[in-house]
Amino acid sequence: MRAIRKTGNGTYALQQAHESPPATGQDAETRWRSFRRHKPALMEQLLREQYGLCAYSEIQAEPEGFGYHIEHLRPKSQFPAETFLYGNLVASALADSDLKALPAAEVFGGHAKRSTYDSTLFVSCLDPNCPRLFAYLSDGRVEPALGLDSADRDRALYTRDLLNLNCPFLVNRRRRWWDELDKLLQQHIDEDQSVYHLAAVDLLPTNRRLSPFFTATRQFFGRVADQVLRDEAPELL
């Protein structure tokens, strides 16, 4: 999970709506539905802020044939006053229409939140420390990072499972991504080419879009990745 830095207060329409926030979950649901015509502009702003990646899974949704939805980090049913708070909103795969084509076991991200949200356990993608809580393995799974204390391990497990980040689709895509990186790395080592430049290809944004699985890629390249980011994109650290 990549840490997202919020910039600004969102679109004008969102700011206007937040001036008189909903008081109940039912009111939040009704008013959010009526906000429909303003959502495309808000989504564009969120995706630009997130460099085109899903806030939770770090996939690029469009190449996979999916869309996005605007996700409330703290559910509007439990926190209605934050329905139109820009600091509570991110872009998450999948679009509502994608749910019809996916079995329940494959639904991930914000739409996978089915149990009661626990703010004391949930790891927010707005937390600058969130990347250190998760380890991306070569077999495609995401697990709590080594060395965590019991509280942080519980938070990582809760968040991973709440968002279904180890669903078969994501595990398969991450494994394929890791295998491709490993193949390219071996080629570069065998041919005495620059690993620094190889890492930069998938770590640095192009037209303000990142390659998928940014955090997994950063972990794969380790200190080389950190050097690339320090040198050329410190805003992504």
CYANA upper distance limits for C-alpha pairs under 8 A (distance plus 0.5 A):
  1 MET  CA     55 ALA  CA      7.77
  1 MET  CA     56 TYR  CA      6.34
  1 MET  CA     57 SER  CA      7.34
  1 MET  CA     58 GLU  CA      7.43
  1 MET  CA    125 CYS  CA      6.88
  1 MET  CA    130 CYS  CA      6.97
  1 MET  CA    131 PRO  CA      5.87
  1 MET  CA    134 PHE  CA      7.80
  1 MET  CA    215 THR  CA      6.79
  2 ARG  CA     55 ALA  CA      7.80
  2 ARG  CA     56 TYR  CA      8.33
  2 ARG  CA     58 GLU  CA      8.00
  2 ARG  CA    125 CYS  CA      6.87
  2 ARG  CA    130 CYS  CA      7.50
  2 ARG  CA    131 PRO  CA      6.19
  2 ARG  CA    214 PHE  CA      7.69
  2 ARG  CA    215 THR  CA      6.42
  3 ALA  CA    125 CYS  CA      5.55
  3 ALA  CA    126 LEU  CA      5.88
  3 ALA  CA    127 ASP  CA      6.54
  3 ALA  CA    128 PRO  CA      5.69
  3 ALA  CA    129 ASN  CA      7.71
  3 ALA  CA    130 CYS  CA      6.68
  3 ALA  CA    131 PRO  CA      7.09
  4 ILE  CA     49 GLU  CA      8.09
  4 ILE  CA     50 GLN  CA      6.96
  4 ILE  CA     55 ALA  CA      8.14
  4 ILE  CA    125 CYS  CA      6.43
  4 ILE  CA    126 LEU  CA      5.52
  4 ILE  CA    127 ASP  CA      8.12
  4 ILE  CA    128 PRO  CA      8.00
  5 ARG  CA     49 GLU  CA      7.95
  5 ARG  CA    126 LEU  CA      6.88
  6 LYS  CA     49 GLU  CA      7.57
  6 LYS  CA     87 GLY  CA      7.16
  6 LYS  CA    126 LEU  CA      8.11
  7 THR  CA     49 GLU  CA      7.89
  9 ASN  CA     15 GLN  CA      7.28
  9 ASN  CA     85 LEU  CA      8.30
  9 ASN  CA     86 TYR  CA      6.00
  9 ASN  CA     87 GLY  CA      7.90
 10 GLY  CA     14 LEU  CA      6.69
 10 GLY  CA     15 GLN  CA      7.14
 10 GLY  CA     42 LEU  CA      7.36
 10 GLY  CA     45 GLN  CA      7.86
 10 GLY  CA     86 TYR  CA      5.97
 11 THR  CA     15 GLN  CA      6.85
 11 THR  CA     41 ALA  CA      7.84
 11 THR  CA     42 LEU  CA      6.59
 11 THR  CA     45 GLN  CA      8.39
 12 TYR  CA     16 GLN  CA      6.66
 13 ALA  CA     17 ALA  CA      6.73
 13 ALA  CA     38 HIS  CA      7.28
 14 LEU  CA     18 HIS  CA      6.67
 14 LEU  CA     38 HIS  CA      8.45
 14 LEU  CA     42 LEU  CA      8.39
 14 LEU  CA     84 PHE  CA      6.35
 14 LEU  CA     85 LEU  CA      8.08
 14 LEU  CA     86 TYR  CA      7.96
 15 GLN  CA     19 GLU  CA      6.97
 15 GLN  CA     84 PHE  CA      7.74
 15 GLN  CA     85 LEU  CA      8.16
 15 GLN  CA     86 TYR  CA      8.47
 16 GLN  CA     20 SER  CA      8.26
 17 ALA  CA     21 PRO  CA      7.14
 17 ALA  CA     84 PHE  CA      6.71
 18 HIS  CA     82 GLU  CA      8.39
 18 HIS  CA     83 THR  CA      8.12
 18 HIS  CA     84 PHE  CA      5.40
 18 HIS  CA     85 LEU  CA      6.64
 21 PRO  CA     80 PRO  CA      7.80
 21 PRO  CA     81 ALA  CA      5.53
 21 PRO  CA     82 GLU  CA      7.65
 21 PRO  CA     83 THR  CA      7.55
 21 PRO  CA     84 PHE  CA      7.41
 22 PRO  CA     27 ASP  CA      6.14
 22 PRO  CA     28 ALA  CA      5.67
 22 PRO  CA     31 ARG  CA      8.14
 22 PRO  CA     80 PRO  CA      5.99
 22 PRO  CA     81 ALA  CA      5.85
 22 PRO  CA     83 THR  CA      7.70
 23 ALA  CA     27 ASP  CA      7.17
 23 ALA  CA     28 ALA  CA      7.75
 23 ALA  CA     80 PRO  CA      6.33
 23 ALA  CA     81 ALA  CA      6.49
 24 THR  CA     28 ALA  CA      6.62
 24 THR  CA     77 SER  CA      7.90
 24 THR  CA     80 PRO  CA      6.11
 24 THR  CA     81 ALA  CA      8.38
 25 GLY  CA     29 GLU  CA      6.73
 25 GLY  CA     76 LYS  CA      6.70
 25 GLY  CA     77 SER  CA      4.65
 25 GLY  CA     78 GLN  CA      6.97
 25 GLY  CA     79 PHE  CA      7.87
 25 GLY  CA     80 PRO  CA      5.85
 26 GLN  CA     30 THR  CA      6.81
 26 GLN  CA     77 SER  CA      7.72
 27 ASP  CA     31 ARG  CA      6.56
 27 ASP  CA     80 PRO  CA      8.26
 28 ALA  CA     32 TRP  CA      6.43
 28 ALA  CA     76 LYS  CA      6.75
 28 ALA  CA     77 SER  CA      7.50
 28 ALA  CA     80 PRO  CA      5.90
 28 ALA  CA     81 ALA  CA      8.38
 28 ALA  CA     83 THR  CA      6.83
 29 GLU  CA     33 ARG  CA      6.79
 29 GLU  CA     76 LYS  CA      7.87
 29 GLU  CA     77 SER  CA      7.93
 30 THR  CA     34 SER  CA      6.95
 31 ARG  CA     35 PHE  CA      6.79
 32 TRP  CA     36 ARG  CA      7.60
 32 TRP  CA     83 THR  CA      7.87
 35 PHE  CA     39 LYS  CA      7.20
 38 HIS  CA     42 LEU  CA      7.16
 39 LYS  CA     43 MET  CA      6.40
 39 LYS  CA     70 ILE  CA      8.34
 40 PRO  CA     44 GLU  CA      6.70
 41 ALA  CA     45 GLN  CA      6.95
 42 LEU  CA     46 LEU  CA      6.76
 43 MET  CA     47 LEU  CA      6.60
 43 MET  CA     69 HIS  CA      8.28
 43 MET  CA     70 ILE  CA      7.11
 43 MET  CA     91 ALA  CA      7.12
 44 GLU  CA     48 ARG  CA      6.68
 45 GLN  CA     49 GLU  CA      6.75
 46 LEU  CA     50 GLN  CA      6.69
 46 LEU  CA     89 LEU  CA      8.44
 46 LEU  CA     90 VAL  CA      6.53
 46 LEU  CA     91 ALA  CA      6.36
 47 LEU  CA     51 TYR  CA      6.41
 47 LEU  CA     52 GLY  CA      5.32
 47 LEU  CA     53 LEU  CA      7.35
 47 LEU  CA     91 ALA  CA      6.72
 48 ARG  CA     52 GLY  CA      6.56
 48 ARG  CA    208 ARG  CA      7.44
 48 ARG  CA    209 ARG  CA      8.22
 50 GLN  CA     54 CYS  CA      7.92
 50 GLN  CA     55 ALA  CA      7.44
 50 GLN  CA     91 ALA  CA      8.28
 51 TYR  CA    205 PRO  CA      7.85
 51 TYR  CA    208 ARG  CA      5.91
 51 TYR  CA    209 ARG  CA      4.85
 51 TYR  CA    210 LEU  CA      6.01
 52 GLY  CA     60 GLN  CA      6.86
 52 GLY  CA    208 ARG  CA      8.11
 52 GLY  CA    209 ARG  CA      5.67
 52 GLY  CA    210 LEU  CA      7.00
 53 LEU  CA     57 SER  CA      8.41
 53 LEU  CA     58 GLU  CA      5.46
 53 LEU  CA     59 ILE  CA      5.99
 53 LEU  CA     60 GLN  CA      5.61
 53 LEU  CA     61 ALA  CA      7.93
 53 LEU  CA    209 ARG  CA      8.17
 53 LEU  CA    210 LEU  CA      7.48
 53 LEU  CA    212 PRO  CA      7.24
 54 CYS  CA     58 GLU  CA      5.17
 54 CYS  CA     59 ILE  CA      6.02
 54 CYS  CA     60 GLN  CA      6.99
 54 CYS  CA     61 ALA  CA      7.61
 54 CYS  CA     68 TYR  CA      8.14
 54 CYS  CA     91 ALA  CA      6.46
 54 CYS  CA     92 SER  CA      5.16
 54 CYS  CA     93 ALA  CA      6.07
 55 ALA  CA     90 VAL  CA      6.88
 55 ALA  CA     91 ALA  CA      6.49
 55 ALA  CA     92 SER  CA      5.94
 55 ALA  CA    125 CYS  CA      7.18
 56 TYR  CA     92 SER  CA      7.10
 56 TYR  CA    109 GLY  CA      6.33
 56 TYR  CA    110 GLY  CA      8.38
 56 TYR  CA    125 CYS  CA      7.55
 56 TYR  CA    163 LEU  CA      8.17
 56 TYR  CA    165 LEU  CA      8.48
 57 SER  CA     93 ALA  CA      8.28
 57 SER  CA    108 PHE  CA      8.41
 57 SER  CA    109 GLY  CA      7.09
 57 SER  CA    165 LEU  CA      7.11
 57 SER  CA    170 LEU  CA      8.17
 57 SER  CA    213 PHE  CA      7.98
 58 GLU  CA    212 PRO  CA      6.12
 58 GLU  CA    213 PHE  CA      5.50
 58 GLU  CA    214 PHE  CA      7.26
 59 ILE  CA     93 ALA  CA      8.41
 59 ILE  CA    212 PRO  CA      5.31
 59 ILE  CA    213 PHE  CA      6.61
 60 GLN  CA     64 GLU  CA      7.69
 60 GLN  CA    211 SER  CA      8.06
 60 GLN  CA    212 PRO  CA      6.25
 61 ALA  CA     65 GLY  CA      7.03
 61 ALA  CA     66 PHE  CA      5.39
 61 ALA  CA     67 GLY  CA      6.08
 61 ALA  CA     68 TYR  CA      7.38
 61 ALA  CA     93 ALA  CA      6.67
 61 ALA  CA     94 LEU  CA      7.92
 62 GLU  CA     66 PHE  CA      5.72
 62 GLU  CA     67 GLY  CA      6.47
 66 PHE  CA     93 ALA  CA      7.56
 66 PHE  CA     94 LEU  CA      6.60
 66 PHE  CA     95 ALA  CA      7.16
 66 PHE  CA     98 ASP  CA      6.83
 67 GLY  CA     93 ALA  CA      6.54
 67 GLY  CA     94 LEU  CA      5.87
 67 GLY  CA     95 ALA  CA      5.04
 67 GLY  CA     98 ASP  CA      7.66
 68 TYR  CA     91 ALA  CA      6.73
 68 TYR  CA     92 SER  CA      5.83
 68 TYR  CA     93 ALA  CA      4.81
 68 TYR  CA     94 LEU  CA      5.21
 68 TYR  CA     95 ALA  CA      4.87
 68 TYR  CA     96 ASP  CA      8.42
 69 HIS  CA     91 ALA  CA      6.34
 69 HIS  CA     92 SER  CA      5.99
 69 HIS  CA     93 ALA  CA      6.67
 69 HIS  CA     94 LEU  CA      6.55
 69 HIS  CA     95 ALA  CA      5.39
 69 HIS  CA     96 ASP  CA      7.38
 70 ILE  CA     89 LEU  CA      7.04
 70 ILE  CA     90 VAL  CA      6.36
 70 ILE  CA     91 ALA  CA      5.33
 70 ILE  CA     92 SER  CA      6.77
 71 GLU  CA     89 LEU  CA      6.03
 71 GLU  CA     90 VAL  CA      5.73
 71 GLU  CA     91 ALA  CA      6.27
 71 GLU  CA     92 SER  CA      6.42
 71 GLU  CA    110 GLY  CA      6.60
 72 HIS  CA     76 LYS  CA      7.07
 72 HIS  CA     83 THR  CA      7.64
 72 HIS  CA     88 ASN  CA      6.07
 72 HIS  CA     89 LEU  CA      5.42
 72 HIS  CA     90 VAL  CA      7.25
 72 HIS  CA    110 GLY  CA      8.42
 73 LEU  CA     88 ASN  CA      5.88
 73 LEU  CA     89 LEU  CA      6.63
 73 LEU  CA     90 VAL  CA      7.70
 73 LEU  CA    124 SER  CA      7.72
 74 ARG  CA     78 GLN  CA      7.85
 74 ARG  CA     79 PHE  CA      6.88
 74 ARG  CA     82 GLU  CA      8.14
 74 ARG  CA     88 ASN  CA      6.98
 74 ARG  CA    117 TYR  CA      8.16
 74 ARG  CA    119 SER  CA      7.99
 75 PRO  CA     79 PHE  CA      6.45
 75 PRO  CA     80 PRO  CA      8.17
 75 PRO  CA     83 THR  CA      8.47
 75 PRO  CA    117 TYR  CA      7.92
 76 LYS  CA     80 PRO  CA      4.99
 76 LYS  CA     81 ALA  CA      8.02
 76 LYS  CA     82 GLU  CA      7.08
 76 LYS  CA     83 THR  CA      5.80
 79 PHE  CA     83 THR  CA      7.68
 81 ALA  CA     85 LEU  CA      8.33
 82 GLU  CA     88 ASN  CA      6.98
 83 THR  CA     88 ASN  CA      7.98
 84 PHE  CA     88 ASN  CA      8.24
 84 PHE  CA     89 LEU  CA      8.49
 85 LEU  CA     89 LEU  CA      7.47
 92 SER  CA    109 GLY  CA      6.76
 92 SER  CA    110 GLY  CA      6.78
 93 ALA  CA    108 PHE  CA      8.13
 93 ALA  CA    109 GLY  CA      6.69
 93 ALA  CA    110 GLY  CA      7.92
 94 LEU  CA     98 ASP  CA      6.63
 94 LEU  CA     99 LEU  CA      7.90
 94 LEU  CA    107 VAL  CA      8.44
 94 LEU  CA    108 PHE  CA      8.01
 94 LEU  CA    109 GLY  CA      7.62
 94 LEU  CA    110 GLY  CA      8.31
 94 LEU  CA    111 HIS  CA      7.61
 95 ALA  CA     99 LEU  CA      7.75
 96 ASP  CA    100 LYS  CA      8.46
 97 SER  CA    101 ALA  CA      8.38
 98 ASP  CA    102 LEU  CA      7.22
 99 LEU  CA    103 PRO  CA      8.27
 99 LEU  CA    107 VAL  CA      7.62
102 LEU  CA    106 GLU  CA      6.62
102 LEU  CA    107 VAL  CA      7.02
103 PRO  CA    107 VAL  CA      7.36
105 ALA  CA    167 CYS  CA      7.14
106 GLU  CA    164 ASN  CA      8.41
106 GLU  CA    167 CYS  CA      6.02
106 GLU  CA    168 PRO  CA      7.08
106 GLU  CA    169 PHE  CA      6.92
107 VAL  CA    111 HIS  CA      7.21
107 VAL  CA    112 ALA  CA      6.15
107 VAL  CA    164 ASN  CA      7.64
107 VAL  CA    167 CYS  CA      8.01
108 PHE  CA    112 ALA  CA      5.37
108 PHE  CA    163 LEU  CA      5.95
108 PHE  CA    164 ASN  CA      5.46
108 PHE  CA    165 LEU  CA      6.68
108 PHE  CA    167 CYS  CA      7.51
109 GLY  CA    113 LYS  CA      7.93
109 GLY  CA    163 LEU  CA      5.26
109 GLY  CA    164 ASN  CA      7.22
109 GLY  CA    165 LEU  CA      7.64
110 GLY  CA    163 LEU  CA      6.85
111 HIS  CA    163 LEU  CA      8.28
112 ALA  CA    162 LEU  CA      7.09
112 ALA  CA    163 LEU  CA      5.76
112 ALA  CA    164 ASN  CA      6.78
113 LYS  CA    117 TYR  CA      8.04
113 LYS  CA    162 LEU  CA      6.06
113 LYS  CA    163 LEU  CA      6.47
114 ARG  CA    162 LEU  CA      7.87
115 SER  CA    162 LEU  CA      7.76
117 TYR  CA    122 PHE  CA      7.99
118 ASP  CA    122 PHE  CA      6.57
121 LEU  CA    154 ASP  CA      7.78
121 LEU  CA    155 ARG  CA      5.21
121 LEU  CA    158 TYR  CA      7.06
121 LEU  CA    159 THR  CA      7.74
122 PHE  CA    155 ARG  CA      6.52
122 PHE  CA    156 ALA  CA      8.31
122 PHE  CA    158 TYR  CA      7.26
122 PHE  CA    159 THR  CA      5.85
123 VAL  CA    127 ASP  CA      7.80
123 VAL  CA    130 CYS  CA      7.01
123 VAL  CA    155 ARG  CA      6.82
123 VAL  CA    156 ALA  CA      7.27
123 VAL  CA    159 THR  CA      6.48
124 SER  CA    130 CYS  CA      7.40
125 CYS  CA    130 CYS  CA      6.73
126 LEU  CA    130 CYS  CA      8.19
129 ASN  CA    133 LEU  CA      7.91
130 CYS  CA    134 PHE  CA      8.07
131 PRO  CA    215 THR  CA      7.49
132 ARG  CA    145 ALA  CA      7.35
133 LEU  CA    144 PRO  CA      6.33
133 LEU  CA    145 ALA  CA      5.76
133 LEU  CA    148 LEU  CA      7.77
133 LEU  CA    152 ASP  CA      7.52
133 LEU  CA    153 ARG  CA      7.93
133 LEU  CA    156 ALA  CA      6.58
134 PHE  CA    142 VAL  CA      7.01
134 PHE  CA    143 GLU  CA      6.20
134 PHE  CA    144 PRO  CA      5.16
134 PHE  CA    145 ALA  CA      5.18
134 PHE  CA    156 ALA  CA      7.15
135 ALA  CA    142 VAL  CA      6.12
135 ALA  CA    143 GLU  CA      5.74
135 ALA  CA    144 PRO  CA      6.28
135 ALA  CA    145 ALA  CA      5.13
135 ALA  CA    146 LEU  CA      8.09
135 ALA  CA    216 ALA  CA      8.25
135 ALA  CA    219 GLN  CA      8.35
136 TYR  CA    140 GLY  CA      7.29
136 TYR  CA    141 ARG  CA      6.61
136 TYR  CA    142 VAL  CA      5.14
136 TYR  CA    143 GLU  CA      7.08
136 TYR  CA    216 ALA  CA      5.96
136 TYR  CA    219 GLN  CA      7.85
137 LEU  CA    141 ARG  CA      5.92
137 LEU  CA    142 VAL  CA      6.65
137 LEU  CA    143 GLU  CA      8.08
138 SER  CA    175 ARG  CA      6.56
138 SER  CA    178 TRP  CA      6.49
138 SER  CA    179 ASP  CA      7.97
139 ASP  CA    171 VAL  CA      7.90
139 ASP  CA    174 ARG  CA      8.24
139 ASP  CA    175 ARG  CA      5.66
139 ASP  CA    178 TRP  CA      8.49
140 GLY  CA    170 LEU  CA      7.97
140 GLY  CA    171 VAL  CA      4.88
140 GLY  CA    172 ASN  CA      6.67
140 GLY  CA    173 ARG  CA      7.68
140 GLY  CA    174 ARG  CA      5.09
140 GLY  CA    175 ARG  CA      4.47
140 GLY  CA    176 ARG  CA      8.18
140 GLY  CA    178 TRP  CA      7.92
141 ARG  CA    166 ASN  CA      6.38
141 ARG  CA    171 VAL  CA      5.87
141 ARG  CA    174 ARG  CA      7.98
141 ARG  CA    175 ARG  CA      8.25
142 VAL  CA    160 ARG  CA      8.19
142 VAL  CA    165 LEU  CA      7.65
142 VAL  CA    166 ASN  CA      6.96
142 VAL  CA    171 VAL  CA      8.48
143 GLU  CA    156 ALA  CA      8.12
143 GLU  CA    157 LEU  CA      7.80
143 GLU  CA    160 ARG  CA      8.30
144 PRO  CA    148 LEU  CA      8.07
144 PRO  CA    153 ARG  CA      6.26
144 PRO  CA    156 ALA  CA      5.96
144 PRO  CA    157 LEU  CA      6.89
145 ALA  CA    153 ARG  CA      8.13
148 LEU  CA    152 ASP  CA      6.31
148 LEU  CA    153 ARG  CA      6.17
149 ASP  CA    153 ARG  CA      6.63
150 SER  CA    154 ASP  CA      6.59
151 ALA  CA    155 ARG  CA      6.84
152 ASP  CA    156 ALA  CA      6.65
153 ARG  CA    157 LEU  CA      6.69
154 ASP  CA    158 TYR  CA      6.48
155 ARG  CA    159 THR  CA      6.58
156 ALA  CA    160 ARG  CA      6.53
157 LEU  CA    161 ASP  CA      6.57
158 TYR  CA    162 LEU  CA      6.41
159 THR  CA    163 LEU  CA      6.61
160 ARG  CA    164 ASN  CA      6.38
160 ARG  CA    165 LEU  CA      5.79
160 ARG  CA    166 ASN  CA      7.72
161 ASP  CA    165 LEU  CA      7.00
161 ASP  CA    166 ASN  CA      7.97
165 LEU  CA    170 LEU  CA      7.15
165 LEU  CA    171 VAL  CA      8.40
166 ASN  CA    170 LEU  CA      6.71
166 ASN  CA    171 VAL  CA      6.19
167 CYS  CA    171 VAL  CA      6.73
168 PRO  CA    172 ASN  CA      6.47
169 PHE  CA    173 ARG  CA      6.77
170 LEU  CA    174 ARG  CA      6.49
171 VAL  CA    175 ARG  CA      6.56
172 ASN  CA    176 ARG  CA      6.75
173 ARG  CA    177 TRP  CA      6.66
174 ARG  CA    178 TRP  CA      6.59
174 ARG  CA    213 PHE  CA      7.75
175 ARG  CA    179 ASP  CA      6.57
176 ARG  CA    180 GLU  CA      6.69
177 TRP  CA    181 LEU  CA      6.80
177 TRP  CA    213 PHE  CA      8.48
178 TRP  CA    182 ASP  CA      6.59
178 TRP  CA    216 ALA  CA      8.45
178 TRP  CA    217 THR  CA      8.23
178 TRP  CA    220 PHE  CA      8.29
179 ASP  CA    183 LYS  CA      6.63
180 GLU  CA    184 LEU  CA      6.73
181 LEU  CA    185 LEU  CA      6.51
182 ASP  CA    186 GLN  CA      6.73
183 LYS  CA    187 GLN  CA      6.86
184 LEU  CA    188 HIS  CA      6.71
185 LEU  CA    189 ILE  CA      6.69
185 LEU  CA    195 VAL  CA      7.43
185 LEU  CA    198 LEU  CA      8.09
186 GLN  CA    190 ASP  CA      6.50
187 GLN  CA    191 GLU  CA      6.54
188 HIS  CA    192 ASP  CA      6.26
188 HIS  CA    193 GLN  CA      5.19
188 HIS  CA    194 SER  CA      7.11
188 HIS  CA    195 VAL  CA      6.98
188 HIS  CA    198 LEU  CA      8.38
189 ILE  CA    193 GLN  CA      6.66
189 ILE  CA    194 SER  CA      8.38
189 ILE  CA    195 VAL  CA      7.89
194 SER  CA    198 LEU  CA      6.95
195 VAL  CA    199 ALA  CA      6.62
195 VAL  CA    224 VAL  CA      8.16
196 TYR  CA    200 ALA  CA      6.77
196 TYR  CA    224 VAL  CA      6.57
196 TYR  CA    225 ALA  CA      7.97
196 TYR  CA    228 VAL  CA      7.27
197 HIS  CA    201 VAL  CA      7.02
198 LEU  CA    202 ASP  CA      8.05
199 ALA  CA    203 LEU  CA      6.67
199 ALA  CA    217 THR  CA      8.47
199 ALA  CA    221 PHE  CA      7.11
199 ALA  CA    224 VAL  CA      7.78
199 ALA  CA    225 ALA  CA      6.63
199 ALA  CA    228 VAL  CA      7.92
200 ALA  CA    204 LEU  CA      6.06
200 ALA  CA    225 ALA  CA      7.96
200 ALA  CA    228 VAL  CA      6.74
202 ASP  CA    210 LEU  CA      7.66
202 ASP  CA    211 SER  CA      5.96
202 ASP  CA    214 PHE  CA      8.01
202 ASP  CA    217 THR  CA      7.83
203 LEU  CA    210 LEU  CA      7.36
203 LEU  CA    211 SER  CA      7.42
203 LEU  CA    214 PHE  CA      6.96
203 LEU  CA    217 THR  CA      7.68
203 LEU  CA    218 ARG  CA      7.64
203 LEU  CA    225 ALA  CA      7.92
203 LEU  CA    228 VAL  CA      8.43
203 LEU  CA    229 LEU  CA      8.08
204 LEU  CA    210 LEU  CA      7.05
204 LEU  CA    229 LEU  CA      8.12
204 LEU  CA    232 GLU  CA      8.26
204 LEU  CA    233 ALA  CA      7.36
205 PRO  CA    209 ARG  CA      5.44
205 PRO  CA    210 LEU  CA      5.06
205 PRO  CA    211 SER  CA      7.80
206 THR  CA    210 LEU  CA      7.07
210 LEU  CA    214 PHE  CA      7.59
213 PHE  CA    217 THR  CA      6.67
214 PHE  CA    218 ARG  CA      6.63
215 THR  CA    219 GLN  CA      6.67
216 ALA  CA    220 PHE  CA      6.56
217 THR  CA    221 PHE  CA      6.87
218 ARG  CA    222 GLY  CA      6.47
218 ARG  CA    225 ALA  CA      5.87
218 ARG  CA    226 ASP  CA      7.77
219 GLN  CA    225 ALA  CA      8.14
221 PHE  CA    225 ALA  CA      5.65
222 GLY  CA    226 ASP  CA      7.07
223 ARG  CA    227 GLN  CA      6.68
224 VAL  CA    228 VAL  CA      6.77
225 ALA  CA    229 LEU  CA      6.77
226 ASP  CA    230 ARG  CA      6.58
226 ASP  CA    237 LEU  CA      8.11
227 GLN  CA    231 ASP  CA      6.56
228 VAL  CA    232 GLU  CA      6.42
228 VAL  CA    233 ALA  CA      7.86
229 LEU  CA    233 ALA  CA      5.13
229 LEU  CA    234 PRO  CA      5.78
229 LEU  CA    235 GLU  CA      8.49
229 LEU  CA    236 LEU  CA      7.17
229 LEU  CA    237 LEU  CA      6.93
230 ARG  CA    234 PRO  CA      5.27
230 ARG  CA    237 LEU  CA      7.73
233 ALA  CA    237 LEU  CA      8.02
